[in-house]
Every structure is written in structure tokens, then in C-alpha cells.
Amino acid sequence: MPITSSAKKALRASTKKRVFNARSKKSVDVTLHDFRKLVVGKDRSGAEKLMPGLFQALDKAAKTGYIKANAAARLKSRAAASLAKLAK
């Protein structure tokens, strides 16, 4: 347990950040998992409907610092490419 006041404050802050990061992680992971499941199942219309939610979750995770901006861009690019591949 922290002893100094600054360590106590750091513990409070990290506890709050942990909640936000867990929420962001779940949002990204669940949406990405659902999207990939639809792509594997070749459900183009369902994947198209899920795409804006996926992009929003990735952008928000990058904005809050949960993932890096390039990682979000890479995941969005790969999602769009896999959706385009379904059209063929």
C-alpha cells in the first residue's frame, strides 16, 4: 500500500484509468471479434453495418491513448480490406 500522499493519489488515478482502459479494451475487442466473425461467415451486410461502430471504437481508443494512432489506422485498413474482399 502507498505511504506518501503522492503515491496515494497515483493509486487513485491509476484505479480510475484502469476502469476507462478496461471499457475501451472491451469495446474494441468485442466489436473487432464480431466484425471478424461476420467476415468469416461471409455476411457482407452485417459487416457493413458494424463498420462505423468498429471505426468509432478504434478512434476513441487511439484518442484516449489505449492504442497508438498507427495501430488504429492499421486495424481500420485491414477491416476495410477484408470487407472489400467480400465483394469479389
RODRENTI-686499 format. One record per residue: x, y negated, z of N, C-alpha, C in turn. Coordinates in steps of 0.001 Angstrom, whole numbers, padded with zeros to 6 digits, always signed. Layout:
residues N
XYZXYZXYZ
...
//
This chain:
residues 88
+000841+001187+000000+000000+000000+000000+000885-001249+000000
+000416-002289-000674+001192-003518-000726+001252-004199+000638
+002351-004869+000873+002536-005552+002151+002461-007066+001967
+003174-007582+000982+003184-009032+000783+001883-009488+000129
+001583-010764+000289+000332-011289-000257+000327-011251-001784
+001479-011491-002395+001543-011460-003859+001340-010040-004381
+001824-009056-003649+001625-007662-004048+000162-007265-003893
-000477-007798-002858-001913-007521-002668-002723-008117-003810
-002355-009328-004207-003047-009985-005316-002810-009229-006622
-001604-008758-006829-001277-007991-008033-002086-006699-008074
-002285-006076-006929-003088-004858-006865-004535-005150-007237
-005083-006258-006720-006460-006634-007067-006583-006893-008563
-005608-007595-009115-005647-007927-010543-005543-006672-011404
-004646-005768-011037-004473-004559-011840-005697-003656-011751
-006384-003688-010617-007611-002899-010484-008688-003425-011414
-008805-004750-011504-009793-005352-012405-009429-005068-013861
-008149-005206-014191-007712-004952-015560-007940-003506-015954
-007783-002607-014995-007974-001184-015257-009399-000907-015722
-010363-001575-015110-011765-001400-015489-011988-001867-016922
-011456-003051-017262-011626-003570-018615-010928-002688-019639
-009720-002223-019323-008992-001362-020249-009697-000035-020441
-010269+000517-019372-010990+001786-019492-012220+001614-020372
-012915+000495-020215-014097+000234-021037-013700+000082-022502
-012619-000636-022748-012137-000839-024107-011677+000474-024728
-010971+001270-023958-010483+002569-024438-011643+003472-024799
-012653+003510-023946-013801+004360-024217-014537+003894-025465
-014686+002590-025606-015363+002039-026773-014642+002429-028059
-013330+002273-028065-012542+002608-029254-012559+004113-029503
-012291+004886-028480-012174+006336-028642-013486+006978-029083
-014584+006591-028451-015876+007189-028783-016294+006817-030202
-016153+005541-030549-016545+005095-031889-015680+005742-032959
-014386+005817-032721-013475+006436-033681-013766+007927-033830
-014052+008581-032716-014376+010012-032750-015660+010253-033536
-016681+009442-033286-017937+009588-034017-017747+009328-035509
-016946+008312-035838-016700+007993-037235-015992+009153-037942
-014960+009688-037291-014218+010795-037906-015093+012032-038076
-015982+012254-037128-016888+013399-037218-017816+013244-038422
-018295+012017-038652-019162+011756-039802-018400+011920-041111
-017139+011488-041140-016336+011617-042362-016078+013090-042672
-015756+013870-041654-015517+015297-041862-016799+015988-042328
-017931+015527-041793-019223+016084-042197-019738+015525-043509
-018959+014628-044133-019291+014010-045418-020602+013229-045376
-020885+012597-044244-022076+011765-044085-021694+010313-044357
-021755+009928-045628-021300+008595-046031-022169+007486-045442
-023481+007649-045480-024354+006583-044995-024190+006365-043493
-024053+007433-042742-023842+007304-041306-022517+006640-040983
-021483+006989-041749-020165+006397-041535-020177+004907-041882
-020916+004541-042940-021015+003128-043314-021707+002317-042230
-022716+002908-041607-023429+002207-040538-022550+002035-039307
-021650+002971-039076-020790+002928-037898-019561+002044-038094
-019243+001736-039345-018029+000982-039654-017963-000386-038968
-019018-001225-038984-018913-002522-038298-018663-002382-036797
-019283-001408-036174-019058-001187-034748-017638-000758-034459
-017080+000062-035342-015697+000506-035196-014739-000670-035340
-014974-001500-036354-014122-002664-036568-014204-003618-035377
-015393-003812-034844-015575-004703-033705-014824-004176-032485
-014933-002868-032237-014260-002277-031083-012746-002402-031227
-012221-002159-032423-010780-002257-032646-010293-003700-032517
-011057-004639-033077-010661-006049-032986-010664-006522-031538
-011664-006115-030792-011747-006537-029399-010619-005922-028576
-010290-004660-028857-009195-004007-028144-007869-004695-028458
-007688-005135-029708-006462-005833-030075-006433-007223-029451
-007577-007883-029414-007643-009234-028861-007323-009247-027368
-007808-008238-026663-007585-008193-025221-006245-007570-024863
-005524-007070-025860-004194-006531-025608-004173-005059-025274
-005306-004380-025437-005313-002949-025155-004474-002203-026188
-004638-002569-027460-003775-002034-028513-003172-003228-029255
-002116-002976-029988-001474-004054-030736-002265-004357-031998
-002076-005554-032521-002826-006008-033693-002549-005123-034901
-001303-004727-035092-000975-003881-036243-001580-002493-036101
-001687-001995-034887-002314-000688-034666-003789-000757-035027
-004453-001847-034650-005859-002024-035001-006023-002127-036515
-005131-002884-037157-005190-003035-038613-004967-001699-039306
-004033-000919-038786-003749+000395-039372-004966+001320-039251
-005585+001340-038084-006749+002205-037883-007924+001765-038751
-008114+000450-038895-009196-000049-039751-008934+000312-041205
-007683+000189-041624-007324+000502-043000-007544+001984-043304
-007144+002828-042381-007320+004267-042586-008786+004665-042565
-009572+003998-041743-011005+004284-041704-011656+003886-043024
-011296+002719-043531-011852+002256-044802-011426+003164-045945
-010181+003617-045916-009688+004515-046972-010409+005851-046933
-010664+006369-045744-011365+007648-045646-012806+007517-046083
-013416+006356-045840-014774+006120-046306-014810+005996-047823
-013814+005322-048395-013745+005174-049851-013513+006524-050522
-012778+007382-049842-012505+008708-050377-013770+009551-050466
-014726+009277-049550-016002+009998-049584-016816+009650-050827
-016622+008465-051372-017398+008018-052533-017053+008825-053776
-015853+009360-053815-015402+010087-055018-016056+011440-055105
//
